[in-house]
């Protein structure tokens, strides 16, 4: 009888380098309220908030996604670009 091979585990869709944060943790991380994130998830314009994971009935956020979203919100002038 052959023993099962011990190979490397398959790649997980969520990088092990990326930390998963709860809604409250994510809100604190970006300096906003959980209600802010909730409103952004529920708006029809999905580009208005950071990407999120749906874990059952809960929303979670990857720290890398939050960092990227924060960088995308950077303004170089006092006026919002249209």
mmCIF file of the N, C-alpha and C atoms, coordinates in Angstrom:
data_MODEL
# 
_entry.id   MODEL 
# 
loop_
_atom_site.group_PDB 
_atom_site.id 
_atom_site.type_symbol 
_atom_site.label_atom_id 
_atom_site.label_alt_id 
_atom_site.label_comp_id 
_atom_site.label_asym_id 
_atom_site.label_entity_id 
_atom_site.label_seq_id 
_atom_site.pdbx_PDB_ins_code 
_atom_site.Cartn_x 
_atom_site.Cartn_y 
_atom_site.Cartn_z 
_atom_site.occupancy 
_atom_site.B_iso_or_equiv 
_atom_site.pdbx_formal_charge 
_atom_site.auth_seq_id 
_atom_site.auth_comp_id 
_atom_site.auth_asym_id 
_atom_site.auth_atom_id 
_atom_site.pdbx_PDB_model_num 
ATOM 1   N N  . UNK A 1 1  ? 0.837   -1.174 0.000   1.00 0.00 ? 1  UNK A N  1 
ATOM 2   C CA . UNK A 1 1  ? 0.000   0.000  0.000   1.00 0.00 ? 1  UNK A CA 1 
ATOM 3   C C  . UNK A 1 1  ? 0.888   1.247  0.000   1.00 0.00 ? 1  UNK A C  1 
ATOM 4   N N  . UNK A 1 2  ? 0.555   2.190  -0.831  1.00 0.00 ? 2  UNK A N  1 
ATOM 5   C CA . UNK A 1 2  ? 1.325   3.414  -0.936  1.00 0.00 ? 2  UNK A CA 1 
ATOM 6   C C  . UNK A 1 2  ? 0.841   4.426  0.079   1.00 0.00 ? 2  UNK A C  1 
ATOM 7   N N  . UNK A 1 3  ? 1.778   5.140  0.675   1.00 0.00 ? 3  UNK A N  1 
ATOM 8   C CA . UNK A 1 3  ? 1.419   6.213  1.602   1.00 0.00 ? 3  UNK A CA 1 
ATOM 9   C C  . UNK A 1 3  ? 1.061   7.456  0.802   1.00 0.00 ? 3  UNK A C  1 
ATOM 10  N N  . UNK A 1 4  ? 0.111   8.236  1.292   1.00 0.00 ? 4  UNK A N  1 
ATOM 11  C CA . UNK A 1 4  ? -0.218  9.471  0.565   1.00 0.00 ? 4  UNK A CA 1 
ATOM 12  C C  . UNK A 1 4  ? 0.988   10.401 0.531   1.00 0.00 ? 4  UNK A C  1 
ATOM 13  N N  . UNK A 1 5  ? 1.145   11.074 -0.572  1.00 0.00 ? 5  UNK A N  1 
ATOM 14  C CA . UNK A 1 5  ? 2.293   11.981 -0.693  1.00 0.00 ? 5  UNK A CA 1 
ATOM 15  C C  . UNK A 1 5  ? 2.050   13.230 0.148   1.00 0.00 ? 5  UNK A C  1 
ATOM 16  N N  . UNK A 1 6  ? 3.109   13.748 0.675   1.00 0.00 ? 6  UNK A N  1 
ATOM 17  C CA . UNK A 1 6  ? 3.036   14.968 1.473   1.00 0.00 ? 6  UNK A CA 1 
ATOM 18  C C  . UNK A 1 6  ? 3.467   16.126 0.593   1.00 0.00 ? 6  UNK A C  1 
ATOM 19  N N  . UNK A 1 7  ? 2.524   16.700 -0.086  1.00 0.00 ? 7  UNK A N  1 
ATOM 20  C CA . UNK A 1 7  ? 2.844   17.823 -0.957  1.00 0.00 ? 7  UNK A CA 1 
ATOM 21  C C  . UNK A 1 7  ? 2.411   19.115 -0.288  1.00 0.00 ? 7  UNK A C  1 
ATOM 22  N N  . UNK A 1 8  ? 2.867   20.199 -0.845  1.00 0.00 ? 8  UNK A N  1 
ATOM 23  C CA . UNK A 1 8  ? 2.494   21.510 -0.313  1.00 0.00 ? 8  UNK A CA 1 
ATOM 24  C C  . UNK A 1 8  ? 0.991   21.708 -0.458  1.00 0.00 ? 8  UNK A C  1 
ATOM 25  N N  . UNK A 1 9  ? 0.372   22.349 0.517   1.00 0.00 ? 9  UNK A N  1 
ATOM 26  C CA . UNK A 1 9  ? -1.063  22.593 0.412   1.00 0.00 ? 9  UNK A CA 1 
ATOM 27  C C  . UNK A 1 9  ? -1.378  23.480 -0.786  1.00 0.00 ? 9  UNK A C  1 
ATOM 28  N N  . UNK A 1 10 ? -2.574  23.339 -1.311  1.00 0.00 ? 10 UNK A N  1 
ATOM 29  C CA . UNK A 1 10 ? -2.971  24.152 -2.454  1.00 0.00 ? 10 UNK A CA 1 
ATOM 30  C C  . UNK A 1 10 ? -3.070  25.606 -2.032  1.00 0.00 ? 10 UNK A C  1 
ATOM 31  N N  . UNK A 1 11 ? -2.900  26.488 -2.982  1.00 0.00 ? 11 UNK A N  1 
ATOM 32  C CA . UNK A 1 11 ? -2.925  27.928 -2.695  1.00 0.00 ? 11 UNK A CA 1 
ATOM 33  C C  . UNK A 1 11 ? -4.305  28.338 -2.211  1.00 0.00 ? 11 UNK A C  1 
ATOM 34  N N  . UNK A 1 12 ? -4.311  29.088 -1.153  1.00 0.00 ? 12 UNK A N  1 
ATOM 35  C CA . UNK A 1 12 ? -5.550  29.608 -0.590  1.00 0.00 ? 12 UNK A CA 1 
ATOM 36  C C  . UNK A 1 12 ? -5.887  30.907 -1.302  1.00 0.00 ? 12 UNK A C  1 
ATOM 37  N N  . UNK A 1 13 ? -7.183  31.154 -1.633  1.00 0.00 ? 13 UNK A N  1 
ATOM 38  C CA . UNK A 1 13 ? -7.526  32.399 -2.318  1.00 0.00 ? 13 UNK A CA 1 
ATOM 39  C C  . UNK A 1 13 ? -7.202  33.641 -1.491  1.00 0.00 ? 13 UNK A C  1 
ATOM 40  N N  . UNK A 1 14 ? -7.153  33.511 -0.176  1.00 0.00 ? 14 UNK A N  1 
ATOM 41  C CA . UNK A 1 14 ? -6.801  34.628 0.686   1.00 0.00 ? 14 UNK A CA 1 
ATOM 42  C C  . UNK A 1 14 ? -5.347  34.445 1.095   1.00 0.00 ? 14 UNK A C  1 
ATOM 43  N N  . UNK A 1 15 ? -4.520  35.394 0.720   1.00 0.00 ? 15 UNK A N  1 
ATOM 44  C CA . UNK A 1 15 ? -3.095  35.311 1.006   1.00 0.00 ? 15 UNK A CA 1 
ATOM 45  C C  . UNK A 1 15 ? -2.847  35.239 2.511   1.00 0.00 ? 15 UNK A C  1 
ATOM 46  N N  . UNK A 1 16 ? -1.885  34.420 2.903   1.00 0.00 ? 16 UNK A N  1 
ATOM 47  C CA . UNK A 1 16 ? -1.547  34.335 4.317   1.00 0.00 ? 16 UNK A CA 1 
ATOM 48  C C  . UNK A 1 16 ? -0.852  35.605 4.794   1.00 0.00 ? 16 UNK A C  1 
ATOM 49  N N  . UNK A 1 17 ? -0.363  36.424 3.855   1.00 0.00 ? 17 UNK A N  1 
ATOM 50  C CA . UNK A 1 17 ? 0.270   37.689 4.218   1.00 0.00 ? 17 UNK A CA 1 
ATOM 51  C C  . UNK A 1 17 ? -0.759  38.765 4.547   1.00 0.00 ? 17 UNK A C  1 
ATOM 52  N N  . UNK A 1 18 ? -1.997  38.528 4.154   1.00 0.00 ? 18 UNK A N  1 
ATOM 53  C CA . UNK A 1 18 ? -3.040  39.521 4.340   1.00 0.00 ? 18 UNK A CA 1 
ATOM 54  C C  . UNK A 1 18 ? -3.865  39.174 5.569   1.00 0.00 ? 18 UNK A C  1 
ATOM 55  N N  . UNK A 1 19 ? -4.048  40.133 6.421   1.00 0.00 ? 19 UNK A N  1 
ATOM 56  C CA . UNK A 1 19 ? -4.789  39.943 7.654   1.00 0.00 ? 19 UNK A CA 1 
ATOM 57  C C  . UNK A 1 19 ? -6.274  40.204 7.399   1.00 0.00 ? 19 UNK A C  1 
ATOM 58  N N  . UNK A 1 20 ? -7.141  39.318 7.892   1.00 0.00 ? 20 UNK A N  1 
ATOM 59  C CA . UNK A 1 20 ? -8.587  39.486 7.762   1.00 0.00 ? 20 UNK A CA 1 
ATOM 60  C C  . UNK A 1 20 ? -9.096  40.235 8.990   1.00 0.00 ? 20 UNK A C  1 
ATOM 61  N N  . UNK A 1 21 ? -9.821  41.327 8.748   1.00 0.00 ? 21 UNK A N  1 
ATOM 62  C CA . UNK A 1 21 ? -10.331 42.170 9.816   1.00 0.00 ? 21 UNK A CA 1 
ATOM 63  C C  . UNK A 1 21 ? -11.851 42.144 9.835   1.00 0.00 ? 21 UNK A C  1 
ATOM 64  N N  . UNK A 1 22 ? -12.416 42.198 11.025  1.00 0.00 ? 22 UNK A N  1 
ATOM 65  C CA . UNK A 1 22 ? -13.864 42.322 11.163  1.00 0.00 ? 22 UNK A CA 1 
ATOM 66  C C  . UNK A 1 22 ? -14.275 43.730 10.732  1.00 0.00 ? 22 UNK A C  1 
ATOM 67  N N  . UNK A 1 23 ? -15.578 43.951 10.628  1.00 0.00 ? 23 UNK A N  1 
ATOM 68  C CA . UNK A 1 23 ? -16.068 45.276 10.266  1.00 0.00 ? 23 UNK A CA 1 
ATOM 69  C C  . UNK A 1 23 ? -15.581 46.339 11.261  1.00 0.00 ? 23 UNK A C  1 
ATOM 70  N N  . UNK A 1 24 ? -15.686 46.041 12.544  1.00 0.00 ? 24 UNK A N  1 
ATOM 71  C CA . UNK A 1 24 ? -15.253 47.001 13.575  1.00 0.00 ? 24 UNK A CA 1 
ATOM 72  C C  . UNK A 1 24 ? -13.750 47.249 13.501  1.00 0.00 ? 24 UNK A C  1 
ATOM 73  N N  . UNK A 1 25 ? -12.977 46.200 13.304  1.00 0.00 ? 25 UNK A N  1 
ATOM 74  C CA . UNK A 1 25 ? -11.522 46.352 13.198  1.00 0.00 ? 25 UNK A CA 1 
ATOM 75  C C  . UNK A 1 25 ? -11.154 47.148 11.952  1.00 0.00 ? 25 UNK A C  1 
ATOM 76  N N  . UNK A 1 26 ? -11.821 46.856 10.841  1.00 0.00 ? 26 UNK A N  1 
ATOM 77  C CA . UNK A 1 26 ? -11.544 47.556 9.586   1.00 0.00 ? 26 UNK A CA 1 
ATOM 78  C C  . UNK A 1 26 ? -11.886 49.038 9.723   1.00 0.00 ? 26 UNK A C  1 
ATOM 79  N N  . UNK A 1 27 ? -13.017 49.329 10.351  1.00 0.00 ? 27 UNK A N  1 
ATOM 80  C CA . UNK A 1 27 ? -13.418 50.724 10.547  1.00 0.00 ? 27 UNK A CA 1 
ATOM 81  C C  . UNK A 1 27 ? -12.380 51.466 11.380  1.00 0.00 ? 27 UNK A C  1 
ATOM 82  N N  . UNK A 1 28 ? -11.922 50.854 12.450  1.00 0.00 ? 28 UNK A N  1 
ATOM 83  C CA . UNK A 1 28 ? -10.897 51.481 13.283  1.00 0.00 ? 28 UNK A CA 1 
ATOM 84  C C  . UNK A 1 28 ? -9.601  51.661 12.496  1.00 0.00 ? 28 UNK A C  1 
ATOM 85  N N  . UNK A 1 29 ? -9.257  50.689 11.675  1.00 0.00 ? 29 UNK A N  1 
ATOM 86  C CA . UNK A 1 29 ? -8.021  50.735 10.887  1.00 0.00 ? 29 UNK A CA 1 
ATOM 87  C C  . UNK A 1 29 ? -8.019  51.920 9.930   1.00 0.00 ? 29 UNK A C  1 
ATOM 88  N N  . UNK A 1 30 ? -9.178  52.211 9.301   1.00 0.00 ? 30 UNK A N  1 
ATOM 89  C CA . UNK A 1 30 ? -9.223  53.321 8.342   1.00 0.00 ? 30 UNK A CA 1 
ATOM 90  C C  . UNK A 1 30 ? -9.695  54.628 8.982   1.00 0.00 ? 30 UNK A C  1 
ATOM 91  N N  . UNK A 1 31 ? -9.998  54.584 10.268  1.00 0.00 ? 31 UNK A N  1 
ATOM 92  C CA . UNK A 1 31 ? -10.380 55.795 10.983  1.00 0.00 ? 31 UNK A CA 1 
ATOM 93  C C  . UNK A 1 31 ? -11.808 56.248 10.723  1.00 0.00 ? 31 UNK A C  1 
ATOM 94  N N  . UNK A 1 32 ? -12.667 55.308 10.406  1.00 0.00 ? 32 UNK A N  1 
ATOM 95  C CA . UNK A 1 32 ? -14.070 55.620 10.151  1.00 0.00 ? 32 UNK A CA 1 
ATOM 96  C C  . UNK A 1 32 ? -14.938 54.745 11.058  1.00 0.00 ? 32 UNK A C  1 
ATOM 97  N N  . UNK A 1 33 ? -16.247 54.954 11.010  1.00 0.00 ? 33 UNK A N  1 
ATOM 98  C CA . UNK A 1 33 ? -17.162 54.169 11.843  1.00 0.00 ? 33 UNK A CA 1 
ATOM 99  C C  . UNK A 1 33 ? -17.604 52.907 11.108  1.00 0.00 ? 33 UNK A C  1 
ATOM 100 N N  . UNK A 1 34 ? -18.037 51.885 11.859  1.00 0.00 ? 34 UNK A N  1 
ATOM 101 C CA . UNK A 1 34 ? -18.608 50.707 11.204  1.00 0.00 ? 34 UNK A CA 1 
ATOM 102 C C  . UNK A 1 34 ? -19.807 51.072 10.320  1.00 0.00 ? 34 UNK A C  1 
ATOM 103 N N  . UNK A 1 35 ? -20.575 52.081 10.724  1.00 0.00 ? 35 UNK A N  1 
ATOM 104 C CA . UNK A 1 35 ? -21.724 52.515 9.920   1.00 0.00 ? 35 UNK A CA 1 
ATOM 105 C C  . UNK A 1 35 ? -21.273 53.029 8.551   1.00 0.00 ? 35 UNK A C  1 
ATOM 106 N N  . UNK A 1 36 ? -20.116 53.677 8.495   1.00 0.00 ? 36 UNK A N  1 
ATOM 107 C CA . UNK A 1 36 ? -19.570 54.151 7.217   1.00 0.00 ? 36 UNK A CA 1 
ATOM 108 C C  . UNK A 1 36 ? -19.364 52.964 6.279   1.00 0.00 ? 36 UNK A C  1 
ATOM 109 N N  . UNK A 1 37 ? -18.713 51.911 6.779   1.00 0.00 ? 37 UNK A N  1 
ATOM 110 C CA . UNK A 1 37 ? -18.471 50.731 5.945   1.00 0.00 ? 37 UNK A CA 1 
ATOM 111 C C  . UNK A 1 37 ? -19.783 50.070 5.542   1.00 0.00 ? 37 UNK A C  1 
ATOM 112 N N  . UNK A 1 38 ? -20.721 49.990 6.469   1.00 0.00 ? 38 UNK A N  1 
ATOM 113 C CA . UNK A 1 38 ? -22.032 49.389 6.177   1.00 0.00 ? 38 UNK A CA 1 
ATOM 114 C C  . UNK A 1 38 ? -22.742 50.141 5.057   1.00 0.00 ? 38 UNK A C  1 
ATOM 115 N N  . UNK A 1 39 ? -22.746 51.466 5.158   1.00 0.00 ? 39 UNK A N  1 
ATOM 116 C CA . UNK A 1 39 ? -23.386 52.280 4.110   1.00 0.00 ? 39 UNK A CA 1 
ATOM 117 C C  . UNK A 1 39 ? -22.703 52.070 2.765   1.00 0.00 ? 39 UNK A C  1 
ATOM 118 N N  . UNK A 1 40 ? -21.389 51.997 2.766   1.00 0.00 ? 40 UNK A N  1 
ATOM 119 C CA . UNK A 1 40 ? -20.652 51.808 1.514   1.00 0.00 ? 40 UNK A CA 1 
ATOM 120 C C  . UNK A 1 40 ? -20.934 50.435 0.904   1.00 0.00 ? 40 UNK A C  1 
ATOM 121 N N  . UNK A 1 41 ? -21.116 49.417 1.724   1.00 0.00 ? 41 UNK A N  1 
ATOM 122 C CA . UNK A 1 41 ? -21.443 48.083 1.198   1.00 0.00 ? 41 UNK A CA 1 
ATOM 123 C C  . UNK A 1 41 ? -22.835 48.048 0.590   1.00 0.00 ? 41 UNK A C  1 
ATOM 124 N N  . UNK A 1 42 ? -23.758 48.805 1.168   1.00 0.00 ? 42 UNK A N  1 
ATOM 125 C CA . UNK A 1 42 ? -25.149 48.734 0.743   1.00 0.00 ? 42 UNK A CA 1 
ATOM 126 C C  . UNK A 1 42 ? -25.482 49.670 -0.406  1.00 0.00 ? 42 UNK A C  1 
ATOM 127 N N  . UNK A 1 43 ? -24.578 50.572 -0.749  1.00 0.00 ? 43 UNK A N  1 
ATOM 128 C CA . UNK A 1 43 ? -24.846 51.503 -1.842  1.00 0.00 ? 43 UNK A CA 1 
ATOM 129 C C  . UNK A 1 43 ? -24.724 50.773 -3.176  1.00 0.00 ? 43 UNK A C  1 
ATOM 130 N N  . UNK A 1 44 ? -25.445 51.232 -4.159  1.00 0.00 ? 44 UNK A N  1 
ATOM 131 C CA . UNK A 1 44 ? -25.407 50.588 -5.475  1.00 0.00 ? 44 UNK A CA 1 
ATOM 132 C C  . UNK A 1 44 ? -24.084 50.819 -6.183  1.00 0.00 ? 44 UNK A C  1 
ATOM 133 N N  . UNK A 1 45 ? -23.412 51.919 -5.865  1.00 0.00 ? 45 UNK A N  1 
ATOM 134 C CA . UNK A 1 45 ? -22.111 52.204 -6.460  1.00 0.00 ? 45 UNK A CA 1 
ATOM 135 C C  . UNK A 1 45 ? -21.058 51.433 -5.668  1.00 0.00 ? 45 UNK A C  1 
ATOM 136 N N  . UNK A 1 46 ? -20.688 50.253 -6.153  1.00 0.00 ? 46 UNK A N  1 
ATOM 137 C CA . UNK A 1 46 ? -19.771 49.386 -5.416  1.00 0.00 ? 46 UNK A CA 1 
ATOM 138 C C  . UNK A 1 46 ? -18.369 49.959 -5.324  1.00 0.00 ? 46 UNK A C  1 
ATOM 139 N N  . UNK A 1 47 ? -18.077 50.995 -6.088  1.00 0.00 ? 47 UNK A N  1 
ATOM 140 C CA . UNK A 1 47 ? -16.747 51.606 -6.034  1.00 0.00 ? 47 UNK A CA 1 
ATOM 141 C C  . UNK A 1 47 ? -16.617 52.617 -4.908  1.00 0.00 ? 47 UNK A C  1 
ATOM 142 N N  . UNK A 1 48 ? -17.687 52.840 -4.158  1.00 0.00 ? 48 UNK A N  1 
ATOM 143 C CA . UNK A 1 48 ? -17.630 53.875 -3.136  1.00 0.00 ? 48 UNK A CA 1 
ATOM 144 C C  . UNK A 1 48 ? -16.941 53.416 -1.857  1.00 0.00 ? 48 UNK A C  1 
ATOM 145 N N  . UNK A 1 49 ? -16.792 52.146 -1.655  1.00 0.00 ? 49 UNK A N  1 
ATOM 146 C CA . UNK A 1 49 ? -16.152 51.646 -0.446  1.00 0.00 ? 49 UNK A CA 1 
ATOM 147 C C  . UNK A 1 49 ? -15.112 50.593 -0.757  1.00 0.00 ? 49 UNK A C  1 
ATOM 148 N N  . UNK A 1 50 ? -14.397 50.158 0.262   1.00 0.00 ? 50 UNK A N  1 
ATOM 149 C CA . UNK A 1 50 ? -13.363 49.142 0.044   1.00 0.00 ? 50 UNK A CA 1 
ATOM 150 C C  . UNK A 1 50 ? -13.979 47.777 -0.255  1.00 0.00 ? 50 UNK A C  1 
ATOM 151 N N  . UNK A 1 51 ? -13.268 46.928 -0.987  1.00 0.00 ? 51 UNK A N  1 
ATOM 152 C CA . UNK A 1 51 ? -13.737 45.569 -1.241  1.00 0.00 ? 51 UNK A CA 1 
ATOM 153 C C  . UNK A 1 51 ? -13.899 44.821 0.082   1.00 0.00 ? 51 UNK A C  1 
ATOM 154 N N  . UNK A 1 52 ? -14.849 43.910 0.133   1.00 0.00 ? 52 UNK A N  1 
ATOM 155 C CA . UNK A 1 52 ? -15.069 43.151 1.358   1.00 0.00 ? 52 UNK A CA 1 
ATOM 156 C C  . UNK A 1 52 ? -15.353 41.693 1.045   1.00 0.00 ? 52 UNK A C  1 
ATOM 157 N N  . UNK A 1 53 ? -15.225 40.872 2.061   1.00 0.00 ? 53 UNK A N  1 
ATOM 158 C CA . UNK A 1 53 ? -15.541 39.447 1.969   1.00 0.00 ? 53 UNK A CA 1 
ATOM 159 C C  . UNK A 1 53 ? -16.872 39.211 2.652   1.00 0.00 ? 53 UNK A C  1 
ATOM 160 N N  . UNK A 1 54 ? -17.665 38.327 2.114   1.00 0.00 ? 54 UNK A N  1 
ATOM 161 C CA . UNK A 1 54 ? -18.918 37.944 2.751   1.00 0.00 ? 54 UNK A CA 1 
ATOM 162 C C  . UNK A 1 54 ? -18.670 36.585 3.399   1.00 0.00 ? 54 UNK A C  1 
ATOM 163 N N  . UNK A 1 55 ? -18.664 36.551 4.716   1.00 0.00 ? 55 UNK A N  1 
ATOM 164 C CA . UNK A 1 55 ? -18.420 35.312 5.470   1.00 0.00 ? 55 UNK A CA 1 
ATOM 165 C C  . UNK A 1 55 ? -19.696 34.972 6.225   1.00 0.00 ? 55 UNK A C  1 
ATOM 166 N N  . UNK A 1 56 ? -20.551 34.188 5.587   1.00 0.00 ? 56 UNK A N  1 
ATOM 167 C CA . UNK A 1 56 ? -21.857 33.910 6.172   1.00 0.00 ? 56 UNK A CA 1 
ATOM 168 C C  . UNK A 1 56 ? -22.675 35.186 6.162   1.00 0.00 ? 56 UNK A C  1 
ATOM 169 N N  . UNK A 1 57 ? -23.075 35.628 7.330   1.00 0.00 ? 57 UNK A N  1 
ATOM 170 C CA . UNK A 1 57 ? -23.839 36.873 7.426   1.00 0.00 ? 57 UNK A CA 1 
ATOM 171 C C  . UNK A 1 57 ? -22.959 38.061 7.783   1.00 0.00 ? 57 UNK A C  1 
ATOM 172 N N  . UNK A 1 58 ? -21.679 37.831 7.950   1.00 0.00 ? 58 UNK A N  1 
ATOM 173 C CA . UNK A 1 58 ? -20.749 38.887 8.362   1.00 0.00 ? 58 UNK A CA 1 
ATOM 174 C C  . UNK A 1 58 ? -19.927 39.384 7.181   1.00 0.00 ? 58 UNK A C  1 
ATOM 175 N N  . UNK A 1 59 ? -19.516 40.624 7.281   1.00 0.00 ? 59 UNK A N  1 
ATOM 176 C CA . UNK A 1 59 ? -18.588 41.198 6.310   1.00 0.00 ? 59 UNK A CA 1 
ATOM 177 C C  . UNK A 1 59 ? -17.215 41.261 6.960   1.00 0.00 ? 59 UNK A C  1 
ATOM 178 N N  . UNK A 1 60 ? -16.201 40.993 6.167   1.00 0.00 ? 60 UNK A N  1 
ATOM 179 C CA . UNK A 1 60 ? -14.824 41.078 6.649   1.00 0.00 ? 60 UNK A CA 1 
ATOM 180 C C  . UNK A 1 60 ? -14.004 41.775 5.579   1.00 0.00 ? 60 UNK A C  1 
ATOM 181 N N  . UNK A 1 61 ? -12.857 42.256 5.977   1.00 0.00 ? 61 UNK A N  1 
ATOM 182 C CA . UNK A 1 61 ? -12.014 43.040 5.076   1.00 0.00 ? 61 UNK A CA 1 
ATOM 183 C C  . UNK A 1 61 ? -10.581 42.540 5.156   1.00 0.00 ? 61 UNK A C  1 
ATOM 184 N N  . UNK A 1 62 ? -9.897  42.536 4.016   1.00 0.00 ? 62 UNK A N  1 
ATOM 185 C CA . UNK A 1 62 ? -8.473  42.218 3.986   1.00 0.00 ? 62 UNK A CA 1 
ATOM 186 C C  . UNK A 1 62 ? -7.698  43.516 4.182   1.00 0.00 ? 62 UNK A C  1 
ATOM 187 N N  . UNK A 1 63 ? -6.700  43.474 5.037   1.00 0.00 ? 63 UNK A N  1 
ATOM 188 C CA . UNK A 1 63 ? -5.909  44.670 5.300   1.00 0.00 ? 63 UNK A CA 1 
ATOM 189 C C  . UNK A 1 63 ? -5.282  45.214 4.017   1.00 0.00 ? 63 UNK A C  1 
ATOM 190 N N  . UNK A 1 64 ? -4.816  44.326 3.150   1.00 0.00 ? 64 UNK A N  1 
ATOM 191 C CA . UNK A 1 64 ? -4.227  44.768 1.883   1.00 0.00 ? 64 UNK A CA 1 
ATOM 192 C C  . UNK A 1 64 ? -5.248  45.527 1.042   1.00 0.00 ? 64 UNK A C  1 
ATOM 193 N N  . UNK A 1 65 ? -6.505  45.063 1.033   1.00 0.00 ? 65 UNK A N  1 
ATOM 194 C CA . UNK A 1 65 ? -7.563  45.757 0.286   1.00 0.00 ? 65 UNK A CA 1 
ATOM 195 C C  . UNK A 1 65 ? -7.840  47.138 0.883   1.00 0.00 ? 65 UNK A C  1 
ATOM 196 N N  . UNK A 1 66 ? -7.831  47.211 2.206   1.00 0.00 ? 66 UNK A N  1 
ATOM 197 C CA . UNK A 1 66 ? -8.059  48.506 2.855   1.00 0.00 ? 66 UNK A CA 1 
ATOM 198 C C  . UNK A 1 66 ? -6.936  49.483 2.523   1.00 0.00 ? 66 UNK A C  1 
ATOM 199 N N  . UNK A 1 67 ? -5.692  48.985 2.541   1.00 0.00 ? 67 UNK A N  1 
ATOM 200 C CA . UNK A 1 67 ? -4.548  49.840 2.197   1.00 0.00 ? 67 UNK A CA 1 
ATOM 201 C C  . UNK A 1 67 ? -4.669  50.345 0.760   1.00 0.00 ? 67 UNK A C  1 
ATOM 202 N N  . UNK A 1 68 ? -5.029  49.451 -0.161  1.00 0.00 ? 68 UNK A N  1 
ATOM 203 C CA . UNK A 1 68 ? -5.175  49.846 -1.568  1.00 0.00 ? 68 UNK A CA 1 
ATOM 204 C C  . UNK A 1 68 ? -6.312  50.848 -1.727  1.00 0.00 ? 68 UNK A C  1 
ATOM 205 N N  . UNK A 1 69 ? -7.428  50.628 -1.028  1.00 0.00 ? 69 UNK A N  1 
ATOM 206 C CA . UNK A 1 69 ? -8.563  51.535 -1.118  1.00 0.00 ? 69 UNK A CA 1 
ATOM 207 C C  . UNK A 1 69 ? -8.186  52.917 -0.569  1.00 0.00 ? 69 UNK A C  1 
ATOM 208 N N  . UNK A 1 70 ? -7.468  52.934 0.553   1.00 0.00 ? 70 UNK A N  1 
ATOM 209 C CA . UNK A 1 70 ? -7.028  54.212 1.114   1.00 0.00 ? 70 UNK A CA 1 
ATOM 210 C C  . UNK A 1 70 ? -6.129  54.961 0.134   1.00 0.00 ? 70 UNK A C  1 
ATOM 211 N N  . UNK A 1 71 ? -5.207  54.238 -0.509  1.00 0.00 ? 71 UNK A N  1 
ATOM 212 C CA . UNK A 1 71 ? -4.332  54.885 -1.501  1.00 0.00 ? 71 UNK A CA 1 
ATOM 213 C C  . UNK A 1 71 ? -5.157  55.453 -2.660  1.00 0.00 ? 71 UNK A C  1 
ATOM 214 N N  . UNK A 1 72 ? -6.224  54.756 -3.048  1.00 0.00 ? 72 UNK A N  1 
ATOM 215 C CA . UNK A 1 72 ? -7.050  55.225 -4.169  1.00 0.00 ? 72 UNK A CA 1 
ATOM 216 C C  . UNK A 1 72 ? -7.861  56.461 -3.800  1.00 0.00 ? 72 UNK A C  1 
ATOM 217 N N  . UNK A 1 73 ? -8.002  56.746 -2.516  1.00 0.00 ? 73 UNK A N  1 
ATOM 218 C CA . UNK A 1 73 ? -8.760  57.907 -2.061  1.00 0.00 ? 73 UNK A CA 1 
ATOM 219 C C  . UNK A 1 73 ? -7.901  59.152 -1.935  1.00 0.00 ? 73 UNK A C  1 
ATOM 220 N N  . UNK A 1 74 ? -6.623  59.025 -2.192  1.00 0.00 ? 74 UNK A N  1 
ATOM 221 C CA . UNK A 1 74 ? -5.692  60.150 -2.040  1.00 0.00 ? 74 UNK A CA 1 
ATOM 222 C C  . UNK A 1 74 ? -6.011  61.245 -3.046  1.00 0.00 ? 74 UNK A C  1 
ATOM 223 N N  . UNK A 1 75 ? -6.054  62.457 -2.568  1.00 0.00 ? 75 UNK A N  1 
ATOM 224 C CA . UNK A 1 75 ? -6.288  63.632 -3.415  1.00 0.00 ? 75 UNK A CA 1 
ATOM 225 C C  . UNK A 1 75 ? -5.027  64.472 -3.438  1.00 0.00 ? 75 UNK A C  1 
ATOM 226 N N  . UNK A 1 76 ? -4.748  65.036 -4.585  1.00 0.00 ? 76 UNK A N  1 
ATOM 227 C CA . UNK A 1 76 ? -3.554  65.870 -4.703  1.00 0.00 ? 76 UNK A CA 1 
ATOM 228 C C  . UNK A 1 76 ? -3.897  67.355 -4.647  1.00 0.00 ? 76 UNK A C  1 
ATOM 229 N N  . UNK A 1 77 ? -5.171  67.684 -4.745  1.00 0.00 ? 77 UNK A N  1 
ATOM 230 C CA . UNK A 1 77 ? -5.611  69.087 -4.643  1.00 0.00 ? 77 UNK A CA 1 
ATOM 231 C C  . UNK A 1 77 ? -6.727  69.175 -3.622  1.00 0.00 ? 77 UNK A C  1 
ATOM 232 N N  . UNK A 1 78 ? -7.112  70.382 -3.298  1.00 0.00 ? 78 UNK A N  1 
ATOM 233 C CA . UNK A 1 78 ? -8.192  70.578 -2.357  1.00 0.00 ? 78 UNK A CA 1 
ATOM 234 C C  . UNK A 1 78 ? -9.556  70.291 -2.959  1.00 0.00 ? 78 UNK A C  1 
ATOM 235 N N  . UNK A 1 79 ? -9.619  70.136 -4.268  1.00 0.00 ? 79 UNK A N  1 
ATOM 236 C CA . UNK A 1 79 ? -10.883 69.874 -4.940  1.00 0.00 ? 79 UNK A CA 1 
ATOM 237 C C  . UNK A 1 79 ? -10.970 68.415 -5.335  1.00 0.00 ? 79 UNK A C  1 
ATOM 238 N N  . UNK A 1 80 ? -12.181 67.898 -5.233  1.00 0.00 ? 80 UNK A N  1 
ATOM 239 C CA . UNK A 1 80 ? -12.424 66.519 -5.638  1.00 0.00 ? 80 UNK A CA 1 
ATOM 240 C C  . UNK A 1 80 ? -12.466 66.452 -7.156  1.00 0.00 ? 80 UNK A C  1 
ATOM 241 N N  . UNK A 1 81 ? -11.764 65.508 -7.713  1.00 0.00 ? 81 UNK A N  1 
ATOM 242 C CA . UNK A 1 81 ? -11.742 65.332 -9.169  1.00 0.00 ? 81 UNK A CA 1 
ATOM 243 C C  . UNK A 1 81 ? -13.037 64.665 -9.607  1.00 0.00 ? 81 UNK A C  1 
ATOM 244 N N  . UNK A 1 82 ? -13.602 65.082 -10.714 1.00 0.00 ? 82 UNK A N  1 
ATOM 245 C CA . UNK A 1 82 ? -14.844 64.488 -11.222 1.00 0.00 ? 82 UNK A CA 1 
ATOM 246 C C  . UNK A 1 82 ? -14.564 63.463 -12.279 1.00 0.00 ? 82 UNK A C  1 
# 
